[in-house]
Amino acid sequence: MRKWIILSVILGFIGAAAFYSPHIGINGQLGIECPPCPHVMALWRSQTEAFVRLTLAGGVLNTIFFGSLIVLAMGFVQAFKWAMRAGRRQ
């Protein structure tokens, strides 16, 4: 379980960095990297600062989103296994 959560953290921040990469002159967008990223732009001193702040905010949101999906999926798998074991006992 711990490995899956770490994977969700890594994917969350990589996705957010790719989504906001145009701020630093690199276009790494594929259109699927950051589903919950905020699209509200504010005025910052530099594009690099905007990239860092948006990547941190989007990465945290992605981590919560992906982590929740992983925990939910693992819960369904465990519930299914439990139901199968309970059905065999009867």
C-alpha positions as a Markdown table, in Angstrom:
| # | Residue | x | y | z |
|---|---|---|---|---|
| 1 | Met | 0.0 | 0.0 | 0.0 |
| 2 | Arg | 2.8 | 2.4 | 0.9 |
| 3 | Lys | 4.4 | 1.9 | -2.6 |
| 4 | Trp | 1.2 | 2.8 | -4.3 |
| 5 | Ile | 0.8 | 6.0 | -2.2 |
| 6 | Ile | 4.4 | 7.0 | -3.0 |
| 7 | Leu | 3.7 | 6.3 | -6.7 |
| 8 | Ser | 0.7 | 8.6 | -6.5 |
| 9 | Val | 2.8 | 11.4 | -5.0 |
| 10 | Ile | 5.4 | 11.0 | -7.7 |
| 11 | Leu | 2.8 | 10.9 | -10.5 |
| 12 | Gly | 1.0 | 13.9 | -9.0 |
| 13 | Phe | 4.0 | 16.2 | -9.0 |
| 14 | Ile | 5.2 | 15.0 | -12.4 |
| 15 | Gly | 1.8 | 15.6 | -13.9 |
| 16 | Ala | 1.5 | 19.0 | -12.4 |
| 17 | Ala | 5.1 | 19.9 | -13.6 |
| 18 | Ala | 4.2 | 18.8 | -17.1 |
| 19 | Phe | 1.0 | 20.7 | -17.1 |
| 20 | Tyr | 2.6 | 24.0 | -16.1 |
| 21 | Ser | 5.8 | 23.5 | -18.1 |
| 22 | Pro | 4.9 | 26.2 | -20.6 |
| 23 | His | 5.7 | 28.8 | -17.9 |
| 24 | Ile | 9.4 | 27.9 | -18.2 |
| 25 | Gly | 9.4 | 27.6 | -22.0 |
| 26 | Ile | 8.9 | 23.8 | -22.3 |
| 27 | Asn | 5.7 | 22.4 | -23.6 |
| 28 | Gly | 5.3 | 19.0 | -21.9 |
| 29 | Gln | 1.5 | 19.1 | -22.0 |
| 30 | Leu | -0.4 | 16.0 | -23.2 |
| 31 | Gly | -3.8 | 17.2 | -21.9 |
| 32 | Ile | -4.2 | 14.4 | -19.3 |
| 33 | Glu | -1.5 | 15.1 | -16.8 |
| 34 | Cys | -3.4 | 17.2 | -14.2 |
| 35 | Pro | -7.1 | 16.6 | -14.0 |
| 36 | Pro | -7.7 | 18.7 | -10.8 |
| 37 | Cys | -5.1 | 21.4 | -11.4 |
| 38 | Pro | -6.4 | 24.9 | -10.8 |
| 39 | His | -6.7 | 27.1 | -13.9 |
| 40 | Val | -6.7 | 30.4 | -12.1 |
| 41 | Met | -3.7 | 32.4 | -13.0 |
| 42 | Ala | -2.3 | 35.1 | -10.8 |
| 43 | Leu | 0.4 | 37.7 | -11.4 |
| 44 | Trp | 3.8 | 36.7 | -10.1 |
| 45 | Arg | 7.2 | 38.2 | -10.5 |
| 46 | Ser | 8.4 | 35.6 | -13.0 |
| 47 | Gln | 7.2 | 32.7 | -15.0 |
| 48 | Thr | 9.6 | 30.4 | -13.0 |
| 49 | Glu | 7.9 | 31.5 | -9.8 |
| 50 | Ala | 4.5 | 30.8 | -11.4 |
| 51 | Phe | 5.7 | 27.4 | -12.5 |
| 52 | Val | 7.0 | 26.4 | -9.1 |
| 53 | Arg | 3.9 | 27.6 | -7.1 |
| 54 | Leu | 1.5 | 26.1 | -9.6 |
| 55 | Thr | 3.4 | 22.8 | -9.7 |
| 56 | Leu | 3.4 | 22.6 | -5.9 |
| 57 | Ala | -0.3 | 23.4 | -5.7 |
| 58 | Gly | -1.2 | 21.1 | -8.6 |
| 59 | Gly | 1.0 | 18.4 | -7.3 |
| 60 | Val | -0.7 | 18.3 | -3.9 |
| 61 | Leu | -4.1 | 18.2 | -5.6 |
| 62 | Asn | -3.0 | 15.5 | -7.9 |
| 63 | Thr | -1.5 | 13.5 | -5.1 |
| 64 | Ile | -4.8 | 13.7 | -3.2 |
| 65 | Phe | -6.8 | 12.8 | -6.3 |
| 66 | Phe | -4.6 | 9.8 | -7.4 |
| 67 | Gly | -4.1 | 8.6 | -3.8 |
| 68 | Ser | -7.8 | 8.6 | -3.2 |
| 69 | Leu | -8.4 | 6.6 | -6.4 |
| 70 | Ile | -5.7 | 4.1 | -5.4 |
| 71 | Val | -7.1 | 3.7 | -1.8 |
| 72 | Leu | -10.6 | 3.3 | -3.1 |
| 73 | Ala | -9.6 | 0.7 | -5.7 |
| 74 | Met | -7.6 | -1.3 | -3.1 |
| 75 | Gly | -10.6 | -1.1 | -0.7 |
| 76 | Phe | -12.9 | -2.6 | -3.4 |
| 77 | Val | -10.4 | -5.4 | -4.0 |
| 78 | Gln | -10.2 | -6.2 | -0.3 |
| 79 | Ala | -14.0 | -6.1 | 0.0 |
| 80 | Phe | -14.4 | -8.4 | -2.9 |
| 81 | Lys | -11.8 | -10.8 | -1.4 |
| 82 | Trp | -13.6 | -10.7 | 1.9 |
| 83 | Ala | -17.0 | -11.4 | 0.2 |
| 84 | Met | -15.5 | -14.3 | -1.7 |
| 85 | Arg | -14.1 | -15.9 | 1.5 |
| 86 | Ala | -17.4 | -15.4 | 3.3 |
| 87 | Gly | -19.3 | -17.0 | 0.4 |
| 88 | Arg | -17.1 | -20.1 | 0.5 |
| 89 | Arg | -17.8 | -20.6 | 4.2 |
| 90 | Gln | -21.5 | -20.9 | 3.8 |
